[in-house]
């Protein structure tokens, strides 16, 4: 299957939150008690049962107040830090561009949650499993749109082939820049290219997103240097022991003390 | 002082010298047993390939729990031995690990040949030779790093995310360092034809006089002097 993409054109978002309800419905996630944490935003962050929510920031950068609204969910990075951090081979990437957690393999260690630059995966402490947006991979692989896209009333969410949609996104960005000069396309190159990309009306920071998201340096050092070097060192020590035993045996050091040079005196 | 202790512990065997008192032996074996349990139960989270092995301890989640319980014993148990009873020799060991004499440096340079079965020439060594001091330092720093990083991992929500990120690689690093050291340590104490005589020191406390003279002549001499002075 070719690489897919969901484009969120936030200039068309009205903040109705239907996408987040549809997500719960399709994925059979229970409702949670919420309250307004800022403006009309009802979730501070993701939970094992809430894989998507809309962020609201009241912005005054143009003549009148406007909302910066963004449907937040897993970006489905092409170069996912969570996958690199996973110790259980539970996280994988699909050809279509989705990053999915295999619930059976997940042990709930939480390394993905700690290393995701966006704090997306959340561990359920009772089940000892990590949860996050699946991208509705079950729908996508059956030629259906993800549930959030299916539900969006304003056309703010669009699903399609990545190559085509990216071209369209750039065209639309040029239009949006007329009213929002600081508008940017977020997700084309970030983290290797994200399946969920955005036309943002302001800088990523204005939405609380990092401008240049990267996997933590500690993760790279851990997986690319400490692991391989440590394994070689341990193997080296074991090999040295084998050679030590051989060396001693060949010199007859294991024989009875009379026959060989057993003692060191 | 070492030899005085012979009488305290009773049964002075002819031709043997007390190297490790009861407290030291207890600390050592507590450290050994807890280290290997921690190493084993940590494998489940280390890599997916070890998941099936975890059924030996009741499954992966059980292994994670055992890992935490034993970690407490590893840290507090061994730590307490520095304050329980007569812990003078514990502190002597700690101090000696940070003091590298010329004799220690010469031992380290020459020792590789002996490790592989050859003959090494080096000056008389103290109770701990240069190589043992390196093993001690790797154990001391390895234990400290693995304890602190483990604490951060265990109570991750109470620490800043930037610190938690670093705890994982440091925990792994300390594990690699200590496991590498332990491979050499086990070889020298159980398998190497010359140095394996030392294992009796960790089992009964006493090492053969011959071994003491050959491997730790400087220490053996103090012990003998102390004995005559008494």
HADDOCK unambig.tbl for C-alpha pairs under 7 A between the chains (distance, minus, plus):
assign (segid A and resid 87 and name CA) (segid B and resid 45 and name CA) 6.15 0.50 0.50
assign (segid A and resid 87 and name CA) (segid B and resid 46 and name CA) 6.10 0.50 0.50
assign (segid A and resid 87 and name CA) (segid B and resid 47 and name CA) 5.13 0.50 0.50
assign (segid A and resid 87 and name CA) (segid B and resid 48 and name CA) 6.08 0.50 0.50
assign (segid A and resid 88 and name CA) (segid B and resid 47 and name CA) 5.94 0.50 0.50
assign (segid A and resid 88 and name CA) (segid B and resid 48 and name CA) 4.27 0.50 0.50
assign (segid A and resid 89 and name CA) (segid B and resid 48 and name CA) 6.24 0.50 0.50
assign (segid A and resid 114 and name CA) (segid B and resid 161 and name CA) 7.00 0.50 0.50
assign (segid A and resid 114 and name CA) (segid B and resid 165 and name CA) 6.69 0.50 0.50
assign (segid A and resid 115 and name CA) (segid B and resid 165 and name CA) 6.76 0.50 0.50
assign (segid A and resid 218 and name CA) (segid B and resid 165 and name CA) 5.90 0.50 0.50
assign (segid A and resid 218 and name CA) (segid B and resid 166 and name CA) 5.36 0.50 0.50
assign (segid A and resid 218 and name CA) (segid B and resid 169 and name CA) 6.72 0.50 0.50
assign (segid A and resid 219 and name CA) (segid B and resid 165 and name CA) 6.99 0.50 0.50
assign (segid A and resid 222 and name CA) (segid B and resid 169 and name CA) 4.62 0.50 0.50
assign (segid A and resid 226 and name CA) (segid B and resid 169 and name CA) 6.93 0.50 0.50
assign (segid A and resid 226 and name CA) (segid B and resid 173 and name CA) 6.21 0.50 0.50
assign (segid A and resid 230 and name CA) (segid B and resid 173 and name CA) 6.93 0.50 0.50
assign (segid A and resid 230 and name CA) (segid B and resid 176 and name CA) 5.27 0.50 0.50
assign (segid A and resid 233 and name CA) (segid B and resid 180 and name CA) 6.58 0.50 0.50
assign (segid A and resid 234 and name CA) (segid B and resid 176 and name CA) 6.71 0.50 0.50
assign (segid A and resid 234 and name CA) (segid B and resid 179 and name CA) 6.88 0.50 0.50
assign (segid A and resid 234 and name CA) (segid B and resid 180 and name CA) 4.75 0.50 0.50
assign (segid A and resid 237 and name CA) (segid B and resid 180 and name CA) 5.92 0.50 0.50
assign (segid A and resid 237 and name CA) (segid B and resid 183 and name CA) 6.37 0.50 0.50
assign (segid A and resid 237 and name CA) (segid B and resid 184 and name CA) 6.46 0.50 0.50
assign (segid A and resid 238 and name CA) (segid B and resid 183 and name CA) 6.44 0.50 0.50
assign (segid A and resid 241 and name CA) (segid B and resid 184 and name CA) 6.78 0.50 0.50
assign (segid A and resid 241 and name CA) (segid B and resid 187 and name CA) 6.47 0.50 0.50
assign (segid A and resid 243 and name CA) (segid B and resid 116 and name CA) 6.49 0.50 0.50
assign (segid A and resid 244 and name CA) (segid B and resid 115 and name CA) 5.88 0.50 0.50
assign (segid A and resid 244 and name CA) (segid B and resid 116 and name CA) 3.94 0.50 0.50
assign (segid A and resid 244 and name CA) (segid B and resid 117 and name CA) 6.19 0.50 0.50
assign (segid A and resid 247 and name CA) (segid B and resid 116 and name CA) 5.18 0.50 0.50
assign (segid A and resid 247 and name CA) (segid B and resid 117 and name CA) 5.06 0.50 0.50
assign (segid A and resid 248 and name CA) (segid B and resid 116 and name CA) 6.27 0.50 0.50
assign (segid A and resid 248 and name CA) (segid B and resid 117 and name CA) 4.13 0.50 0.50
assign (segid A and resid 251 and name CA) (segid B and resid 117 and name CA) 6.84 0.50 0.50
assign (segid A and resid 253 and name CA) (segid B and resid 193 and name CA) 6.31 0.50 0.50
assign (segid A and resid 254 and name CA) (segid B and resid 193 and name CA) 5.99 0.50 0.50
assign (segid A and resid 262 and name CA) (segid B and resid 194 and name CA) 6.89 0.50 0.50
assign (segid A and resid 263 and name CA) (segid B and resid 194 and name CA) 6.44 0.50 0.50
assign (segid A and resid 264 and name CA) (segid B and resid 214 and name CA) 6.02 0.50 0.50
assign (segid A and resid 265 and name CA) (segid B and resid 214 and name CA) 5.91 0.50 0.50
